Structure formats: structure tokens, C-alpha cells
Amino acid sequence: MEPVFYDGDHVLTFNWIKPQIGDVIVLQSGKIYKIKRVIKISANLIFVAGDNKKLSSKVRPVRKKDVIGRVIAEY
């Protein structure tokens, strides 16, 4: 998600807010937490991509249950 977020940044999330297109979310992929932007939402999947197209150019689906929450603040 560079240049918006970098490794080691701390973010505050809310998990009771449904993500909308354009929101930044935290998701869990195995034991790793990732920050991605919501591109599209379907019934059971959320399609996400990173902001830095050089590092994360692919749009990929994630299950809604893997979403930790929507980012509301960085500190």
C-alpha cells in the first residue's frame, strides 16, 4: 500500500463497518496481515488491490470472513 502505508505502520480498524468500494481494509492471509484497497464487492467475496501498482498490480478476491476491519486511522 505504499506510499499511503508502509511496513511497520500501525492502523486502527473497525470491524462492524461494512467495507465500501474505495475503502482501505486489513485482511488476514495465513499468519500475515495485509492492507489493501477494496475494488469490488460481491455476495461472498471482496476484490482488493494494493495502491502501488509496481508491487501489487493484481486484483484478487478475498473471503469476507478474512477481513479484519476497515482502516479508520493511522498512528
Protein Blocks (a to p, Z undefined) as FASTA:
>chain_A
ZZkbcghiacdddfkbccdehiacdddehjaccddddfbdcfkbccdddfblmlmmcccd
ddfklpnbdcfbdZZ
